[in-house]
Amino acid sequence: MPCHRVCQFHSPPGDYNGMADMRAFWENWDMRILILYILLTQLYLHFSGRIRRQSRSSLIIVNVWLLYLFSDLFATIALGKLSKLKVNSDAKDYLNQMKNSTYDKATHSFKIPPLDSKVKMGKDALRVIWAPLILFYLGGPDTITILRFEENKLWMRHLSGLGMQGLRTAYALVATLFMPGSIAYLALLLCIPGIIKYGERVWVVWSNSNDDYTGLIPLGSTPEIDESRAPQPRARLALLAHSWLHTLRPHVEDYECVAGEVRALVTQFRERISTGDEAFKLIEIELGLIYEMLFSKVGTIFTLWGSILRFLSFSFLVSLLVVFLSTLMRNKLPEHFIGDDVITIVLLAGAIFLDLAGIVVQLYSDWALIWACNNIDRIKWGANPVLFLHKNIISDRKTWSGVMGQLSLREYCKNYKPTVCDKTWERLFGKEKMLKRYKTQKKLVPHLKDLIFDGLRAISGVRRAEWTLLRDDHAQQFKYWRNELEFSQSIVIWHVATEVCYWSDPGNVDTKARVVKMLSDYMMYLLVACAPRFPFCNICDEIMQNRKDMKELFDSYEGVGNKGNTTDTTLVNKKRIENKGKTTDTTLVKKAGVENKGNNTDAALVKEAQRIVHGMKGDSNSWDWDIMGHAWVEMIRYAARENPVKNHIEELRRGGEFFTHVWLLIMHLDDSEKLKGRNSSRVDEHDSTLEDSKNWDLTRFWG
């Protein structure tokens, strides 16, 4: 109250706080700012909705999340404000003149007397047209319908939102029913594209709520791939990916696959796919289909009703824009509409652009390619242009980030300084946040896909006898894991061992070494930076406790190199790796052949890593990168199989993890936990000694 008295005393009459001009400006522009913000938000979501599956940028992820939430909120606020606008300053006088109208039997119509000159539209009348445009924008762009995978189950919320916002729009339009001029008719006709756009969003989300949903495009008459229907390599891969999508339903965790269909597709996969690049290209296309099916409206225009509704929406918007522009040219609008007319044109043009851009995005997708291949005989006039477009203009395109997260404990040990700032950061945000500061993103090195593809094929089709032969002196060192904690510890142990071998090898520029190094850093990245999303335990405390020992181990090996005559004793500086008088390195080396059936030993993580380093020394005095690569393939396979399906699907909206690609590739090799309960298709007619993979113990490191 004292503030009110002071402001009232020092301010002119009627202006209690000296902010009258600012209030007047805001009252004049608040609605305009809101509606323009909604338009800009939808434009940004259209572009970023497609980019977010190709980028790991946190800025894109956060912006999409914020704008997605605020666009709906501000649209609701804008509709509420529009329902309170004064659009007819003399509505009572106009209604009285309506009562004096007479019915003409000859023309079967009412004759209304001329309007009084004082009857006019209010200054906010033109803004009522914005209400159905806001309803249109609430339908969202074609590139993004939901933010998270779980929202597909909440289709009733979207349906109720359509009802509520539709009623708000109708309430705002009631005031225009008796408004003179053509503005009322424009506002009413704009409701048609608005309802179509929002209803399309509800339709897509409702369709995604079904567990058996596999997109709006049918599979076609034959499950086999007809080469004549697929005139290009990507088209053949797209058809094969679509067949896998219908057979496996990888996005449905409890879907029971048909054994015969899986067996046929596995045979096709092994016959048609021979390299890692081809295999991961197929997986990339299939994950792109899943993303567009679950998180966007792609596929709607390839249905009869979807194409009809999209044509109606686009036609109404273009027609109404032409009518409005012609009205402006005839100077039919009052002078007080200046400013609002420009914004109305911008809003109509923005709606037309979003509708047209949505059609282009759908034609650009692999779903369009699949539709064209399946309908090339029935709808040639539509299929042939799509095939030409994909063959000559967009033959190759990026559908995921193409990078792998990397985190090196060697870099952490080398660069971490226990300063006051770092300790304060660690106390405030935790040790995992400290470790996350050392993560990076790198493109895949050559032959990484080949290593994983060949390794997974070998595991999924290996014989029991061959498995026994692999358990040589090196393989005897490797241990089982029975739970998430032991598996997480194994990742740290093997990562430390890989770092030591890589940086102490003068030939670490070799392709095998670089591939193993990237896999090692990637698994450590998943363990530290993605622990909440993946089946890993938080062992950041153990990593921090062993930091000094790890640094000593890295320093003792770094720069030593392989000179051809270096023994294990010279490779290791025993004094720097001794652990306060405990077991020596010689004892650890002797323990190399001792079996470890999953029980944790009292040895520290560093000593376990050192033992693996000794065991990795080959006869030619060089590191055995083959065994280390196979070990990492087995680890990423185990982690991918154990991770829940919904976690893999959620990663698609964050740029996609390479981890998810491995998970889907495992399913294509008939080596997934999802296929565990049915009959396996891995049958060798020439060897009756083969056993089903579910009876194998594949949770051990192998060489």
C-alpha positions in Angstrom: 0.0 0.0 0.0 2.8 2.6 0.7 4.1 2.0 -2.8 0.6 2.7 -4.3 0.3 5.9 -2.3 3.8 7.2 -3.4 3.2 6.3 -7.1 -0.2 7.8 -7.0 1.1 11.0 -5.5 4.0 11.5 -8.1 2.1 10.2 -11.1 -0.5 11.9 -13.4 -4.2 11.2 -12.7 -5.1 7.7 -13.9 -1.5 6.5 -14.0 -0.7 5.0 -10.6 2.8 3.7 -11.4 4.0 5.6 -14.4 3.7 2.5 -16.7 0.6 3.5 -18.7 2.4 3.7 -22.0 4.0 0.3 -21.4 0.6 -1.2 -20.5 -1.0 0.3 -23.5 1.8 -1.1 -25.7 1.4 -4.6 -24.2 -2.4 -4.6 -24.5 -2.0 -3.7 -28.2 0.7 -6.3 -29.0 0.4 -9.1 -26.5 -2.0 -11.1 -28.8 0.2 -10.4 -31.8 3.3 -11.5 -30.0 1.6 -14.7 -28.8 0.3 -15.7 -32.2 3.6 -15.0 -34.0 5.5 -17.0 -31.3 3.2 -19.9 -31.9 3.9 -19.7 -35.7 7.7 -19.5 -35.2 7.5 -22.4 -32.7 5.8 -24.7 -35.2 8.3 -23.7 -37.9 11.2 -24.5 -35.6 9.6 -27.8 -34.5 9.1 -28.8 -38.2 12.9 -28.5 -38.9 14.2 -29.7 -35.5 11.8 -32.6 -35.4 13.6 -34.1 -38.3 17.1 -33.0 -37.1 16.7 -34.5 -33.6 17.0 -38.1 -35.0 20.2 -37.1 -36.7 22.0 -35.0 -34.0 23.3 -35.7 -30.6 23.3 -32.0 -29.7 21.9 -31.3 -26.3 20.8 -27.8 -27.5 18.5 -29.4 -30.1 17.0 -31.8 -27.6 16.4 -29.1 -24.9 14.9 -26.7 -27.4 12.5 -29.2 -28.9 11.4 -30.2 -25.4 10.8 -26.6 -24.3 9.1 -25.4 -27.4 6.9 -28.5 -27.7 5.6 -27.9 -24.2 5.3 -24.1 -24.4 3.6 -24.1 -27.8 0.6 -25.9 -26.5 0.5 -23.7 -23.4 0.7 -20.4 -25.3 -1.9 -21.7 -27.8 -4.3 -22.3 -24.9 -3.6 -18.8 -23.5 -4.1 -17.2 -26.9 -7.5 -18.9 -27.5 -8.6 -17.8 -24.0 -7.7 -14.2 -24.8 -9.4 -14.3 -28.2 -12.7 -15.4 -26.6 -12.8 -12.1 -24.7 -12.2 -9.7 -27.6 -14.8 -7.0 -28.5 -15.4 -7.5 -32.2 -18.7 -5.5 -32.7 -19.0 -2.2 -31.0 -22.7 -1.8 -31.7 -23.9 -5.4 -31.7 -27.2 -4.6 -30.0 -28.2 -2.0 -32.6 -27.3 -4.4 -35.3 -29.5 -7.2 -33.7 -32.4 -4.7 -33.5 -32.2 -4.0 -37.2 -32.1 -7.8 -37.8 -35.5 -8.0 -36.0 -37.0 -5.6 -38.5 -36.2 -7.8 -41.4 -39.0 -9.1 -43.7 -39.4 -12.4 -45.5 -39.7 -12.2 -49.3 -41.8 -15.1 -50.6 -40.7 -14.5 -54.2 -37.0 -14.9 -53.4 -37.5 -17.1 -50.3 -35.1 -14.9 -48.3 -35.0 -12.3 -45.6 -34.7 -8.6 -46.5 -32.5 -6.7 -44.0 -32.8 -2.9 -43.9 -29.6 -1.0 -44.7 -27.2 -0.9 -41.8 -26.9 2.2 -39.8 -23.6 4.0 -40.3 -22.8 3.8 -36.6 -22.9 0.0 -36.7 -19.3 -1.1 -37.3 -16.8 -3.8 -36.4 -14.6 -3.4 -33.4 -10.9 -2.9 -33.7 -10.2 -6.5 -32.7 -12.6 -8.2 -35.1 -10.0 -9.3 -37.5 -8.1 -11.2 -34.8 -11.0 -13.7 -34.5 -9.7 -15.3 -37.7 -6.6 -16.3 -35.7 -8.6 -18.7 -33.5 -9.0 -21.4 -36.1 -5.4 -20.8 -37.2 -4.2 -21.5 -33.7 -6.3 -24.7 -33.8 -4.4 -25.6 -37.0 -1.0 -25.0 -35.4 -2.0 -27.1 -32.4 -2.0 -30.1 -34.9 1.7 -29.8 -35.0 4.1 -30.3 -37.9 4.4 -33.6 -39.7 7.9 -34.3 -38.3 6.9 -34.5 -34.7 3.7 -35.5 -33.0 4.8 -36.7 -29.6 7.9 -36.0 -27.5 8.3 -39.3 -25.8 7.4 -42.9 -26.8 5.0 -43.3 -23.9 2.8 -40.5 -25.1 1.3 -42.8 -27.7 -0.7 -44.4 -24.9 -2.2 -41.0 -24.0 -4.2 -40.6 -27.2 -7.3 -39.8 -25.1 -5.6 -36.7 -23.8 -5.0 -35.5 -27.3 -8.6 -36.2 -28.2 -9.9 -34.3 -25.2 -7.5 -31.5 -26.1 -9.1 -31.4 -29.6 -12.5 -31.1 -27.9 -11.5 -28.4 -25.5 -9.6 -26.3 -28.0 -12.4 -26.8 -30.5 -14.9 -25.4 -28.1 -12.7 -22.4 -27.3 -12.4 -21.7 -31.0 -16.2 -22.0 -31.5 -16.8 -19.7 -28.5 -14.4 -17.1 -30.0 -16.2 -17.3 -33.3 -19.7 -16.8 -31.9 -19.1 -13.1 -31.7 -18.5 -13.0 -35.5 -21.8 -14.6 -36.5 -23.6 -11.3 -36.9 -20.5 -9.3 -37.9 -21.0 -7.4 -41.3 -18.7 -8.2 -44.2 -16.9 -11.4 -45.2 -14.7 -11.7 -42.1 -17.2 -14.1 -40.4 -17.3 -16.4 -43.3 -13.4 -16.5 -43.5 -13.2 -17.4 -39.8 -15.8 -20.2 -40.1 -14.2 -21.7 -43.2 -10.8 -21.7 -41.5 -12.2 -24.1 -38.9 -12.1 -26.9 -41.5 -8.3 -27.1 -42.0 -7.9 -26.5 -38.3 -10.0 -29.5 -37.3 -8.4 -31.6 -40.0 -4.9 -30.8 -38.8 -5.5 -31.4 -35.2 -7.7 -34.5 -35.9 -4.8 -35.9 -38.0 -2.5 -35.7 -35.0 -5.1 -37.5 -32.8 -5.5 -40.2 -35.5 -1.7 -40.8 -35.7 -1.3 -41.0 -31.9 -4.3 -43.3 -31.6 -2.8 -45.6 -34.2 0.5 -45.7 -32.5 -1.2 -46.8 -29.2 -1.8 -50.3 -30.7 1.0 -52.7 -30.0 0.6 -54.4 -33.4 0.9 -51.1 -35.2 3.4 -51.2 -38.1 2.6 -48.0 -40.0 -0.1 -46.8 -42.3 1.5 -48.3 -45.4 0.5 -52.0 -46.0 3.2 -54.6 -46.6 2.0 -55.5 -50.1 0.8 -58.6 -51.8 4.0 -60.7 -51.4 6.5 -60.8 -48.6 9.3 -61.7 -51.0 11.2 -58.8 -52.5 10.6 -58.5 -56.2 13.6 -57.0 -57.9 11.5 -55.4 -60.6 9.6 -53.5 -57.9 12.9 -52.2 -56.3 14.9 -50.5 -59.1 17.7 -49.3 -56.8 19.7 -50.7 -53.9 18.2 -48.5 -51.3 14.7 -49.5 -52.4 15.6 -53.2 -52.0 16.9 -52.5 -48.5 13.8 -50.5 -47.7 11.5 -53.3 -48.7 13.6 -55.8 -46.7 13.6 -53.5 -43.7 9.8 -53.1 -44.0 9.5 -56.9 -44.0 11.5 -57.2 -40.9 9.4 -54.5 -39.2 6.2 -56.4 -39.9 7.7 -59.7 -38.8 9.6 -58.8 -35.7 7.7 -55.7 -34.4 10.9 -54.6 -32.7 9.2 -51.7 -30.9 6.8 -54.1 -29.1 8.5 -55.9 -26.3 6.1 -58.8 -25.8 5.3 -59.5 -29.4 5.5 -63.2 -30.3 7.1 -63.6 -33.7 6.2 -66.3 -36.2 9.0 -68.8 -36.4 8.5 -69.6 -40.1 8.5 -65.9 -41.1 11.6 -65.2 -39.0 13.4 -68.2 -40.5 12.7 -67.0 -44.1 13.9 -63.5 -43.4 17.0 -64.7 -41.6 17.8 -66.7 -44.7 17.3 -63.7 -46.9 19.4 -61.6 -44.6 22.3 -64.0 -44.7 22.1 -64.4 -48.4 21.7 -60.7 -49.3 23.9 -59.0 -46.7 27.6 -59.9 -46.7 29.4 -56.8 -45.3 29.0 -54.7 -42.1 28.2 -51.6 -44.1 25.3 -53.2 -45.8 24.0 -54.7 -42.6 24.1 -51.4 -40.7 22.6 -49.6 -43.7 19.6 -51.9 -43.5 19.4 -51.4 -39.7 19.6 -47.6 -40.2 16.7 -47.7 -42.7 14.6 -49.8 -40.4 15.3 -47.6 -37.3 14.3 -44.6 -39.5 11.0 -46.3 -40.3 10.4 -47.0 -36.7 11.1 -43.4 -35.7 8.9 -41.9 -38.4 6.1 -44.4 -37.5 6.2 -43.7 -33.8 7.2 -40.0 -33.5 5.8 -38.3 -36.7 2.9 -38.2 -39.1 4.8 -39.8 -42.0 2.6 -42.2 -43.9 -0.7 -40.3 -43.5 -0.8 -39.0 -47.1 -0.3 -42.6 -48.4 -3.7 -43.6 -47.2 -6.9 -42.7 -49.1 -8.5 -40.6 -46.3 -5.2 -39.1 -45.3 -4.6 -37.8 -48.9 -8.2 -36.5 -49.2 -8.0 -34.6 -45.9 -4.6 -33.2 -46.7 -5.9 -32.0 -50.1 -8.9 -30.4 -48.5 -6.8 -28.6 -45.9 -4.3 -27.3 -48.3 -7.0 -26.2 -50.8 -9.0 -24.3 -48.1 -5.9 -22.5 -46.9 -4.8 -21.4 -50.3 -8.4 -20.3 -51.3 -8.9 -18.3 -48.1 -5.6 -16.5 -48.5 -6.6 -15.5 -52.0 -10.0 -14.3 -50.8 -8.4 -12.3 -48.0 -5.8 -10.7 -50.3 -8.6 -9.8 -52.8 -10.6 -8.2 -50.0 -7.6 -6.1 -49.0 -7.1 -4.9 -52.6 -10.7 -3.8 -52.7 -10.1 -1.8 -49.5 -13.0 -3.5 -47.7 -11.3 -3.6 -44.4 -11.5 -0.6 -41.9 -8.4 1.4 -41.2 -8.1 0.2 -37.6 -7.2 -3.3 -39.1 -3.8 -2.0 -40.3 -1.2 -4.2 -38.7 -3.5 -7.1 -38.0 -4.0 -7.7 -41.7 -0.3 -8.2 -42.3 -0.1 -10.7 -39.4 -3.2 -12.5 -40.8 -1.4 -12.9 -44.1 1.7 -14.2 -42.4 -0.3 -16.7 -40.4 -2.1 -18.0 -43.5 1.1 -18.2 -45.4 2.8 -20.0 -42.5 0.0 -22.5 -42.4 0.3 -23.2 -46.1 4.0 -23.6 -45.8 3.7 -26.1 -43.0 1.1 -28.1 -44.9 3.3 -28.1 -48.1 6.5 -28.8 -46.1 4.8 -31.8 -44.5 3.9 -33.3 -47.8 7.6 -32.8 -49.0 8.9 -34.5 -45.8 6.6 -37.5 -46.3 7.7 -37.9 -50.0 11.3 -37.6 -48.8 11.0 -40.5 -46.4 11.7 -44.2 -46.9 8.0 -44.8 -46.3 7.3 -43.1 -49.7 9.8 -45.4 -51.3 8.1 -48.5 -49.9 4.7 -47.2 -50.9 5.9 -46.6 -54.5 7.5 -50.1 -54.8 4.3 -51.8 -53.5 2.0 -49.8 -55.8 4.1 -49.5 -58.9 1.6 -51.7 -60.8 -1.6 -50.2 -59.5 -0.8 -46.4 -59.2 1.9 -45.8 -61.8 1.1 -42.1 -62.1 2.0 -41.7 -58.4 4.6 -44.4 -57.8 6.9 -43.6 -60.8 7.5 -39.9 -59.8 8.4 -41.0 -56.2 10.8 -43.6 -57.5 12.4 -41.0 -59.8 12.7 -38.6 -57.0 14.5 -41.1 -54.7 16.7 -42.3 -57.5 18.0 -39.0 -58.9 17.6 -36.4 -56.2 17.6 -38.0 -52.8 19.3 -41.3 -53.4 21.4 -41.2 -50.3 20.6 -39.3 -47.1 21.6 -39.2 -43.4 19.0 -40.8 -41.0 21.0 -40.9 -37.8 23.9 -39.1 -36.1 26.6 -41.4 -37.3 28.8 -40.8 -34.2 29.7 -42.7 -31.0 30.2 -41.3 -27.6 33.7 -41.8 -26.2 35.1 -41.6 -22.7 38.7 -42.5 -21.9 39.8 -43.1 -18.3 43.3 -42.4 -19.4 42.3 -38.9 -20.4 40.5 -38.5 -17.1 43.4 -39.7 -15.1 45.8 -37.5 -17.1 43.8 -34.3 -17.0 41.9 -34.5 -13.6 43.3 -32.1 -11.0 42.0 -32.3 -7.5 41.6 -28.5 -7.3 39.1 -26.7 -5.1 36.8 -26.1 -8.1 36.8 -29.7 -9.1 36.2 -30.9 -5.6 33.4 -28.4 -5.2 31.9 -29.5 -8.5 32.1 -33.1 -7.4 30.4 -32.4 -4.1 27.6 -30.5 -5.7 26.8 -32.6 -8.7 28.3 -36.0 -7.9 31.2 -38.1 -9.2 29.4 -39.2 -12.3 29.0 -35.6 -13.4 32.7 -35.1 -12.9 33.5 -38.1 -15.2 30.9 -37.0 -17.8 33.0 -33.8 -18.4 35.5 -36.0 -20.2 33.1 -37.5 -22.8 33.3 -36.7 -26.5 31.6 -37.6 -29.8 33.5 -39.2 -32.7 32.7 -40.6 -36.1 33.0 -44.3 -36.6 36.4 -45.5 -37.6 36.7 -47.8 -40.7 36.0 -51.5 -40.3 34.2 -51.1 -37.0 30.9 -52.2 -38.5 32.7 -55.2 -40.1 34.1 -56.3 -36.8 30.8 -56.2 -35.0 28.9 -57.8 -37.9 31.3 -60.7 -38.3 31.6 -61.2 -34.6 27.8 -61.3 -34.0 27.4 -63.7 -37.0 30.0 -66.0 -35.5 28.4 -66.0 -32.1 24.9 -66.6 -33.4 26.0 -69.5 -35.6 28.9 -71.1 -33.8 29.0 -74.8 -33.0 29.5 -76.2 -29.6 32.7 -77.9 -30.6 34.1 -74.7 -32.1 33.2 -72.9 -28.9 35.2 -75.3 -26.8 38.3 -74.8 -29.1 38.1 -71.1 -28.5 38.8 -71.5 -24.8 42.6 -71.4 -25.2 45.2 -70.1 -22.8 44.1 -66.5 -23.4 40.4 -67.2 -23.2 40.9 -69.0 -19.8 41.6 -65.7 -18.2 38.3 -64.2 -19.1 35.5 -64.4 -16.5 31.8 -64.7 -16.4 29.4 -62.0 -15.0 26.2 -62.9 -13.3 24.7 -59.5 -12.6 24.9 -55.8 -13.6 27.5 -55.0 -11.0 30.0 -57.6 -12.2 29.3 -56.6 -15.8 30.0 -53.0 -15.1 33.2 -53.8 -13.3 34.2 -56.0 -16.3 33.8 -53.0 -18.6 36.1 -50.9 -16.4 38.7 -53.7 -16.1 38.8 -54.4 -19.9 38.7 -50.7 -20.7 41.8 -50.0 -18.5 43.6 -53.0 -20.1 42.7 -51.8 -23.6 44.0 -48.3 -22.8 47.3 -49.8 -21.6 47.7 -52.0 -24.7 46.8 -49.3 -27.1 49.1 -46.6 -25.8 52.1 -48.9 -25.2 51.9 -50.3 -28.7 53.9 -48.2 -31.3 51.6 -49.8 -34.0 48.4 -48.5 -32.5 47.6 -46.7 -35.8 46.7 -50.2 -37.0 43.0 -50.6 -38.0 42.3 -53.3 -35.5 43.8 -51.3 -32.6 41.8 -48.2 -33.5 38.5 -50.2 -33.8 39.1 -51.9 -30.4 40.0 -48.6 -28.8 36.8 -47.0 -30.1 34.6 -49.9 -28.8 36.3 -49.7 -25.5 35.8 -45.9 -25.1 32.2 -46.3 -26.3 31.3 -48.9 -23.6 32.9 -46.7 -21.0 30.8 -43.8 -22.3 27.6 -45.9 -21.9 28.6 -47.0 -18.5 29.3 -43.5 -17.1 27.3 -41.1 -19.2 24.2 -43.2 -20.0 23.9 -45.4 -16.8 20.3 -44.3 -16.1 19.2 -45.4 -19.6 21.1 -48.6 -19.9 21.5 -51.8 -17.8 24.7 -50.6 -16.0 25.5 -50.0 -12.4 26.8 -46.8 -11.1 30.4 -47.6 -10.1 31.8 -44.1 -10.4 32.9 -44.3 -6.8 35.1 -47.3 -7.6 36.5 -45.5 -10.6 37.4 -42.5 -8.5 38.9 -44.6 -5.8 41.2 -46.4 -8.3 42.2 -43.2 -10.1 45.7 -43.1 -8.7 46.4 -46.7 -9.3 45.1 -46.4 -12.9 47.3 -43.4 -13.5 50.3 -45.2 -12.3 49.5 -48.2 -14.6 49.0 -45.9 -17.6 52.3 -44.0 -16.9 54.3 -47.2 -16.4 53.3 -48.6 -19.8 53.1 -45.3 -21.8 56.1 -44.8 -24.0 57.7 -48.2 -23.4 56.6 -49.7 -26.7 57.4 -53.0 -28.2 61.0 -53.2 -29.3 60.9 -56.9 -30.1 63.0 -57.9 -27.1 61.0 -56.5 -24.2 59.9 -58.9 -21.6 57.0 -58.6 -19.2 59.4 -57.6 -16.5 60.6 -54.6 -18.4 57.2 -53.7 -19.6 55.9 -53.1 -16.1 57.4 -51.0 -13.5 56.7 -53.2 -10.5 57.4 -50.6 -7.9 54.7 -48.3 -9.3 52.1 -51.0 -9.5 52.7 -52.6 -6.2 49.7 -52.2 -4.0 51.2 -51.6 -0.6 52.8 -55.0 -0.3 50.0 -57.0 -1.5 50.1 -59.6 -4.3 52.9 -58.9 -6.7 52.7 -58.8 -10.5 54.5 -62.2 -10.8 51.8 -63.8 -8.7 49.1 -62.1 -10.8 50.7 -63.5 -14.0 50.7 -67.0 -12.6 47.0 -66.5 -11.8 46.3 -66.0 -15.5 45.1 -69.5 -16.0 43.0 -69.7 -12.8 39.3 -69.9 -13.5 36.9 -67.3 -12.2 33.4 -68.5 -12.2 31.8 -65.1 -11.5 33.0 -64.6 -7.9 34.6 -61.2 -7.2 38.1 -61.4 -6.0 39.8 -59.1 -3.4 42.1 -57.7 -6.1 41.5 -54.1 -7.2 40.2 -53.2 -10.6 43.6 -52.1 -11.7 45.3 -55.5 -10.8 42.6 -57.3 -12.8 43.3 -55.1 -15.7 47.0 -55.7 -15.4 46.4 -59.4 -15.4 44.5 -59.1 -18.7 47.4 -57.0 -20.1 49.8 -59.8 -19.4 47.5 -62.4 -21.0 47.1 -60.3 -24.1 50.8 -60.5 -25.0 51.1 -62.7 -28.1 54.0 -64.9 -29.2 55.2 -62.2 -31.6 55.6 -59.8 -28.7 52.6 -57.8 -29.8 49.1 -57.4 -28.4 46.4 -59.8 -29.5 43.9 -57.3 -30.8 41.6 -60.0 -32.3 40.8 -61.5 -28.8 40.3 -58.0 -27.4 38.0 -57.1 -30.3 35.9 -60.3 -29.8 35.7 -59.6 -26.1 34.2 -56.1 -26.7 31.8 -57.5 -29.3 30.6 -60.0 -26.7 30.2 -57.3 -24.1 28.2 -54.9 -26.4 26.0 -57.8 -27.5 25.3 -58.8 -23.9 24.4 -55.2 -23.0 22.2 -54.7 -26.0 20.3 -57.9 -25.3 19.7 -57.0 -21.6 18.5 -53.5 -22.3 14.7 -52.9 -22.3 13.1 -52.3 -25.7 11.6 -49.0 -24.7 15.1 -47.6 -23.9 16.3 -48.5 -27.3 13.2 -46.8 -28.9 13.6 -43.7 -26.8 17.2 -43.3 -28.1 15.9 -42.7 -31.6 14.7 -39.2 -30.7 18.1 -38.3 -29.3 20.1 -38.9 -32.5 20.2 -42.6 -32.1 22.8 -44.7 -30.3 25.1 -47.1 -32.1 24.1 -49.4 -29.2 20.6 -49.5 -30.5 21.8 -50.5 -34.0 23.6 -53.4 -32.5 20.4 -54.5 -30.7 18.4 -54.6 -33.9 21.2 -56.3 -35.8 21.2 -59.1 -33.1 17.5 -59.6 -33.8 18.2 -60.0 -37.6 20.7 -62.7 -36.8 18.0 -64.6 -34.7 20.1 -64.1 -31.6 17.8 -61.9 -29.5 16.2 -62.3 -26.1 12.9 -61.5 -27.8 13.3 -64.6 -30.0 14.4 -66.8 -27.1 11.1 -68.3 -26.4 10.3 -69.6 -29.9 12.0 -72.2 -32.0 15.4 -71.1 -33.2 16.1 -70.8 -36.9 19.8 -71.5 -36.6 19.7 -75.1 -37.9 22.6 -76.7 -39.7 21.5 -79.6 -41.9 25.1 -81.0 -42.1 25.7 -81.1 -38.4 23.2 -82.6 -36.0 25.4 -81.7 -33.0 24.4 -78.1 -33.1 22.4 -76.9 -30.1 20.1 -74.1 -29.7 21.8 -70.9 -28.6 19.6 -70.6 -25.6 21.5 -73.6 -24.1 24.9 -72.0 -24.7 26.7 -69.9 -22.1 27.5 -66.9 -24.2 28.0 -64.5 -21.3 31.7 -65.1 -21.1 34.4 -63.3 -22.9 35.7 -65.2 -25.9 38.6 -65.2 -28.2 
